[in-house]
């Protein structure tokens, strides 16, 4: 783990927003790739954009925030996640994508090196 995680944060450093529309087939892998991160100061928000598959049931297996909205598209689902986020930084992950285990740790390191950054 990154030694900087000993810092005290009053809220999650990253809010990981996963918009999902009928992606139960891949959502579990996406969530697991976040849970496997070496950096652990994050929250996961899954925004279900009106799915008709088993998305809601699948998400109940995890300690994540789940938000359902009627289908309005990926951009709307991302905006819903941003509105609900508590993190200092937003990180998007599509429901059919995966992260490597050091992604958030590397981003945190880059933010420490470049405190004026507004996006990575």
C-alpha positions as CSV (number, residue, x, y, z in Angstrom):
1,X,0.0,0.0,0.0
2,X,1.0,3.6,-0.5
3,X,2.5,5.0,2.6
4,X,0.5,8.2,2.2
5,X,-2.6,6.4,3.2
6,X,-1.7,7.1,6.8
7,X,-2.9,10.6,6.1
8,X,-6.2,11.4,7.9
9,X,-9.1,12.2,5.5
10,X,-12.5,13.5,6.6
11,X,-14.1,11.9,3.6
12,X,-13.2,9.5,0.8
13,X,-10.3,10.7,-1.4
14,X,-11.9,9.2,-4.5
15,X,-15.5,8.6,-5.4
16,X,-15.6,5.8,-7.9
17,X,-18.7,6.2,-10.1
18,X,-19.8,3.2,-12.1
19,X,-22.8,3.9,-14.4
20,X,-24.5,0.7,-15.5
21,X,-27.2,-0.2,-17.9
22,X,-28.0,-3.9,-18.3
23,X,-24.3,-4.8,-17.5
24,X,-24.9,-7.4,-14.8
25,X,-22.8,-9.7,-17.0
26,X,-19.7,-7.6,-16.3
27,X,-20.5,-5.3,-13.3
28,X,-19.2,-7.7,-10.7
29,X,-15.8,-7.8,-12.4
30,X,-15.7,-4.0,-12.5
31,X,-16.6,-3.7,-8.8
32,X,-14.0,-6.4,-7.9
33,X,-11.3,-4.5,-9.8
34,X,-12.0,-1.4,-7.5
35,X,-12.0,-3.6,-4.4
36,X,-8.6,-5.0,-5.4
37,X,-7.0,-1.5,-5.4
38,X,-3.9,-1.0,-3.3
39,X,-5.3,2.5,-2.4
40,X,-8.3,2.0,-0.1
41,X,-9.6,5.5,0.6
42,X,-12.5,5.5,-1.8
43,X,-16.3,5.0,-2.0
44,X,-18.0,3.1,-4.8
45,X,-21.2,4.4,-6.3
46,X,-23.1,2.3,-8.8
47,X,-25.7,4.2,-10.8
48,X,-28.2,1.8,-12.3
49,X,-29.5,3.6,-15.4
50,X,-32.8,1.8,-15.7
51,X,-31.5,-1.8,-16.0
52,X,-33.9,-4.6,-16.7
53,X,-31.4,-7.4,-15.9
54,X,-30.0,-8.6,-12.5
55,X,-28.0,-5.5,-11.8
56,X,-29.9,-4.5,-8.5
57,X,-29.5,-8.1,-7.1
58,X,-25.8,-8.3,-8.0
59,X,-25.0,-4.9,-6.4
60,X,-26.6,-6.1,-3.1
61,X,-23.6,-8.5,-2.7
62,X,-21.2,-5.5,-2.2
63,X,-20.8,-2.7,0.2
64,X,-21.3,0.0,-2.3
65,X,-23.8,2.9,-2.7
66,X,-26.5,1.9,-5.2
67,X,-28.6,4.5,-7.0
68,X,-31.4,3.6,-9.4
69,X,-32.7,6.0,-12.0
70,X,-35.0,5.6,-15.0
71,X,-32.9,5.2,-18.2
72,X,-31.5,8.5,-19.2
73,X,-28.1,7.6,-20.7
74,X,-24.6,7.2,-19.5
75,X,-23.9,11.0,-19.1
76,X,-27.0,11.4,-16.9
77,X,-25.9,8.4,-14.8
78,X,-22.4,9.9,-14.3
79,X,-24.0,13.2,-13.3
80,X,-26.2,11.4,-10.8
81,X,-23.1,9.8,-9.4
82,X,-21.3,13.1,-9.2
83,X,-24.2,14.6,-7.3
84,X,-24.1,11.8,-4.8
85,X,-20.3,11.7,-4.4
86,X,-18.5,12.5,-1.1
87,X,-15.0,12.2,-2.4
88,X,-12.5,14.9,-3.1
89,X,-11.9,13.5,-6.6
90,X,-14.2,11.7,-9.0
91,X,-13.0,8.6,-10.8
92,X,-15.2,7.0,-13.5
93,X,-15.3,3.3,-14.3
94,X,-17.6,1.8,-17.0
95,X,-19.5,-1.3,-15.9
96,X,-17.8,-3.3,-18.6
97,X,-14.2,-2.2,-17.8
98,X,-11.6,-3.1,-15.3
99,X,-8.9,-1.3,-13.4
100,X,-5.4,-2.5,-12.6
101,X,-4.7,-2.7,-8.9
102,X,-2.4,0.3,-8.6
103,X,-4.6,2.8,-10.6
104,X,-5.8,4.9,-7.7
105,X,-2.5,4.8,-5.8
106,X,-0.7,6.1,-8.9
107,X,-3.3,8.8,-9.3
108,X,-3.0,9.8,-5.7
109,X,0.8,10.0,-6.1
110,X,0.4,12.2,-9.2
111,X,-1.9,14.5,-7.4
112,X,0.6,14.8,-4.5
113,X,3.3,15.7,-7.0
114,X,1.1,18.2,-8.9
115,X,-1.2,19.8,-6.3
116,X,-2.5,22.3,-8.9
117,X,-3.8,19.6,-11.2
118,X,-7.5,19.7,-12.0
119,X,-7.7,16.4,-13.9
120,X,-5.6,13.3,-14.3
